[in-house]
Amino acid sequence: MSAPLRLGTRGSTLAMAQSGHVAEALTAATGRPVELVEVITAGDRSSAPVHRLGVGVFVSALRDALTAGTIDFAVHSYKDLPTADAPGLHIAAVPPRQDPRDALVAQGGRTLAELPPGARIGTGALRRIAQLHALGLQLEVTPIRGNIDTRLGRVLGPDADLDAVVLARAGLARIGRADVITETLDPMLMLPAPAQGALAVECRVDDHDLVELLAALDHAPSRAAVVAERALLATLEAGCSAPVAAYGELAEGETGEEIYLRGAVISPDGSRDLRLSRTGTPADAAEIGKALAAELLELGADSILGQEGHAGPGTQQLGSTE
């Protein structure tokens, strides 16, 4: 029997669940046993607001372990990855994507529209904060940190101090807590982060046998949508302080399968909000994202990005899936 493959993962409930699903899928598809190896990242040790931690803070330790050979492959929440390629590493698979939309968990089973003016709503992502402000609902938006259970406790626990929180629906579903969702937010109201709900399975580029093995987990439609979204992000050169959103969907068009990509750049206070869309074929996923970003820049997206500082090319809007 082959030795177990070592799968590196963060130790949070969500990360362990995500990695466990990938491990089970790989074993089912290939017969290879997999063991989970916990890796502590700088993001796990910090209590600073998510958007102030820096790009890639949840993934650098995992990538260091990969490079050092102490693990064989890693599972990331794809939206946490910098858009620049990591030397010597390769995204070998993008498994089927979970629902990428955001979800509201509110006291009393309320929807977003049912929250009264002045209601306190918490979230850890600047993208969500900006879009909540843009809705003009007169909500008090509070930046929060912590794992899923910590955030839910601030609404549903005995010491609750918030009226609602916004989280990624995918994260709640992966840990079996979708039952607490009071509203799944329409992307017309809350456009997701690029690659939200998607996982990235990464290994060393020179580990050819493992690259081939992990390819069994790859889901082409999910990869195409994520490629389009992240190409938009990279072309905008948006950093962790820039509220950028993107959502690519695949559907049958008149001449075959098409990607419908929506993108948005929102000022942190919600006062400026640019939204555009573009379609194309899955084979042109990256070009669709680049072209949509170019259109947003023509309309002044760079001035919105510049309000909070421009982090430079190849960076990613940070935000743990939790």
Buried (B, 14 or more C-beta within 10 A) or exposed (E): EEEBBBBBBBBBBBBBBBBBBBBEBBBEEBEBEBEBBEBEBBBBEBEEEBBEBBBBBBBBBBBBBBBEEEBBBBBBBBBBBBBBEBEEBBBBBBBEBBBBBBBBBBBEEBEBEBBEEEBBBBBBBBBBBBBBBBBEBEBEBBBBBBBBBEBBBBBBEEEEEBBBBBBBBBBBBBBEBBEBBBBBBEBEBBBBBBBBBBBBBBBBBEBEEBBEBBEBBBBEBBBBBBBBBBBBBBBBBBBBBBBBBBBBBBEEEEEEBBBBBBBBBBBBEBEBBBBBEBBBBBEBBBBBBBBBBBBBBEEEBBEBBEBBEBBEEBBBBBBBBB
